Amino acid sequence: MSKIPVFILSGFLGSGKTTLLKQLLNKCDQKRVKPAILMNEIGKADMDGEILLQNNQKEIVEKLLDGCICCNQKSEVAGAITKLLRQKPDVIFIELTGVANPEEVVDSLTEPELMESLYLEKVVTVLDGENVLEYNSIFEADKELVRTTRRQIEVADVLVVNKIDLISDSQKEKIKKVIRKQNPASPIFFTTYSEIDVEILLGNVTQVKNRVAVAIGGKQKDNSHHHHHHDEQSHHTHSNTTSFSRINTLTLDVDRPMKSSKVEKFLKRWRPNLLRAKGYLYVKEECYLLQHVMKRTDWEPSNYQGRQYLVLIGIDLNIEEIQQEWEKA
């Protein structure tokens, strides 16, 4: 059955994300596909959501205000997306605040109630051509922001360098060099008003005919009249990854209690490509929520009663090798 593609629009404040989103919505209209939008703003006022609603009354928009989607609002993301899924969209756009790390949001997409219903299609990062070279010195006092703006470039599948009408050719070349140092592979588009041929992004998006069931309130609710068996690569493992995104996720099924030291040793093997891992695992008789970020692994007792699994999130992970090693372990 078909999963719904998700696009993450990332980039620092004022770079032109909402302008790009408006073009994507217009294209959806032409293609007759139904979009849904999750918008995140740091302040209490929702400027971008209002702008979008003025132009596109029929768009489904969920808003998370007054907080960064990847920090204090992470738990609300799954709820907001579940609401959007009830409207049966063909594509979901998530526009992040300028200070969010895209992979944090991918983490939210791997919640048990969501990961069977959708997949990450692309991360698109929009850069402010006028200021991007200054980010390091502008944020000198805030190393976290420097890391975030770098990460937004590193994980992008498509990079849009906007406002090039405000910069010289030599600045443009410098920006290209900076980007290529951090992301040697992904295509770069130089634009004014974020104008690119959005069909490049939306080429694979069509109406979703047979949908995967959406878990609402813990129960499986099937959105389609057709029933197909889920096509898994093997009995114990299946991949939620797609060939379009540099950030890939892999779900490993677990069918018995695990030793925490063994799991931690396994996760350690996939650095530095592994950004994070999470899952519900039994250690002896107890269920734990595992959260692994960079070098730290936390085990938190949990009342979760669903199937056990472990999700890995990384950049260009070697999916086949990880699956083989997991099955051996």
N, C-alpha and C positions, 0 to 999 in steps of 0.2 A: 504494500500500500504506500501511497505517497506521503512524504513528510513535507512540511511547509518550510521554504527557505527563509533564512533570517539574514538581513544585512545590518552590520553595525557601522554607524557613521561616527568617526572619531576625529579628534583634532582640537587644537587649543581654542580658547574663547575668541569669538570674533573672526574665525578663519573663513567662514562661509558655508558651514554645514547645512543650515536651514535653507539657504538658497539652493544648494544641491538637492536637498530633500524635495523641495517644491518641484524641481524638474523631474525627479523620479516619479512623483505622484502624477504629474501630467502625462508621463509616458505610460504609467499603469492604466490611466484613463483610456489612452489610445489603444492599449493592448486588451482592454476590457478585463483586466485582472483586478481583484479586490485587495487593496492594501490595508494594513493595520499599522499603527505607529505607537511606539513607546517613547515618550520624551522625558528627559531628565534635566532639570534646571537646579542650580545651586540656591538661588534665592526663592522667596515665597511667591514672587510674581511670575506668572508664566507668559512671557512675551512671545516666544516662538510658537507655542501652542495656539495662541490667539491668532497670530499671523496665518498659520496653516488653516485654521477653521474658517477664517474669513474667505479664503480662496477655495476651500474644499469641504463644503458642508457635509458631504457624505463619507468623508474619511473617518475611520474609527481611530480615536486618539486616547491613549491612556497617559496620564501625567504623573510623574514622581517629582514633587517639588521639595525645595529646601533641604537638599542633601545630595551627596554624590552617590550614584547608583552602585558604585563598587565598594562603598564603605558602610555607612550606617543604614543604607536602604536595601542592602543585598537581599534580605529576607522577603522584602515586598515585591521584588522583581518577578519571582515565580507566580505570585498571586495576580499581578498586573497582566502578565503574559497569558495566564490561564483565562482571564476575563476576555482578552483579545481573541483567543482561540475559539471561544464560544460563538464569536461572530463569523466564524468560518472564512477567514481571509485566505488569499492565495499567496501572500507574501507579507512578512513583518519587517518593518524598519525600526531600528533602535537608535535614536540620536542621543549620544552621551554628552555630559557636561564636558567642558574643555579639560578637566583635571582627572578624568577617569582613565584607567588602564583597560584596553579592550579585553584582555584575557580574563579579567575579573568578571566581566559580564558573560563571557563564554562559560565560566564556572557556574553562573546562575542558570544557564540553559541546560545544564546537566542534572538539574533536580529530577528526582524519580518521576514526578508527574508530567515533566516536560520532554524528557529526552527521546521518548518514542514518537513524539508528535512533530518535531521540527529539527532542522539541522542548520549549521552555520554555512551560508553561501559565500559571503565575502566580508572582509573588514576593509572599509574605505576610509583613508585618513586624508583630511583636508588641511593644508598648511597655509599659513598667512605669509605669502611671498615677501611682503614688506618687512616682516619682523622675525622670520624664522631663524635667520643667522644670528640674531641678537638674543635668542632664548637663553643661551648659556650665561650671558652676562646679565640679562634682565633678572633671571632667577638665581643669581649667584648665591644669594642667602638661603635659598630653598632647594637643597639637593634633590629632594623628593620630586619636585616639579621638573627638574632637569631630567631625572630618570623617566618620568611619565612621558614627557614630550619625545624622548628618544624611543621609548617603548612603542608609542603610537606610530612611529616611523617603521620600527623593526618588524612589527607584526602585520603591517598593512599588506593586503593583496593588491590594492590599487592606491596610488598616491596622487592627490590633486594639489598642485602648487598654484594657489589662487592669487589674485591681485597683481598679476605680472605687468599690468599697465603702469604700476607704481615703481617698478625696478628696472635697472639697466641690464644689458646683455651679460656684462661681466658678473653681476650679482646672481643672475640666473645660472651661470656656469658654476659659481661657488656653491649655490644651493644644491645643484645636481650632485656635486662631489660629496657634500655632507650627507646627502640621502644615500648615495651609493655605498658610502662607508658603513652605514648602518643597515641598509637593505639593498643588497646587490642585485636582486632578481625582479622585484615587482615593477610593473609599468608605471611611468610618471607622466602625468598630463599637466601642462602649463596652461592656466586659464585666467580669464577675467570673469567676474560674477559666477564663478564655479561652473561655467558652461562647458560641458563635455558631451560627447555623443553617449547618452545614457543607455542606449541599446547595448553598448559594450558591457555594461553592468547587468542589465536585465534580460539579456539574450536567452537565458535558460528559464526565465520565469513564465509560467503559463497557468491556466486555471487548474487548480488542484481537484482532480475528479474523485478518486477513491482515497479518502483520508484515513490516516491512522487514528485509532481511538484516542480520545483526550480524556485524561483522568480528571474528573471533577468531583471534589469532595470525597476523594479516595476511591470512587467507583469508576469503572471503565465505561465511558459513554461513546458508542460508535457513531461517527459522523457520516458513515457511508452506508449504502445499501448492499455493498459488495463485501465479501469476506475473503481475504487471502491470508495464507500463512506467511509469517515474517521470514524473510529470506536471510538466514544467519550463515556466517562463514563457517562456523563450526558449532558443536553443541555447547561448548563452554565459553566461547568468545564471539563477540561481533563488534564490528567497527562502525562508529557513528561518523566517521571522517568523510570528507568529500574532497575531490581532487582540486577544488577551486580555492581552498583557503590554506594559508601558511600555518594558521593555528589549527592543529587537528586534535580531535578527542577520540579516545578509544575506551570502550566499556568492556571490562573483563568480568565475566560471571564467576561467582564463588559458590562452591557447593558443599563446603565443609568448614569447620572452625579453623582459623589460621593462627600461626605464631606471630606476634607483633614484630619480633626482631627480624623474622624472615621477610615480612612485608616491607619493612624499612630498608633492609638490605637490597631488596628487589628494586625499590624506588630509586635508591642511590645510584644504581647502574645507569640510569637514563639521563643523568645530568650532563651538560647544562641545558639540553633541549627540553627536559621536563620542567614546566613552570609550576604546575600544581597537580595534586591528586586528591580525590575525596571519595568516600564510599561508606557503605554500611557493612561491617564485617563482624563475625562472631570470633571472640577470643575465649576459648573454653566455652562456658555456658552463657556468657554475657555478650550483648550486642553493643558495638561501639560505632560512633561516627568518626571516621578518620579524616583529618584535614592536614594535607602536606603542602607547604609553600616553601619553595627554594630549599633550604637545608633543614627546616623545622617540621617535625611531624607531631601532631596532637591527637590523642585518643580520648574521646568524650563519651561516657556511658549514654546509651540511647534506648528509647522505648519503641524504636522502629520495628515493624513486624513484616515488612515486605521481603522481596528476594534480596539476597546479598549481592553486592557488586562493588567494583572499584573502577572509578573513571580517572583516566590520565589525560591531562591537558598540556600541550606543549607546542613548540614551533618545529615543524618538519620532523616529527617523531617517526622512527622506523617501525611502522605498525606491525609488519610481518614478524620482524625479529622479536619484538616485545611479546607478541602473542605466543610465539614458539617457546620463548623462555618461561612465560607464565604457565604454559601447559606442562613444561618439564618440572617447574617448581611445585 
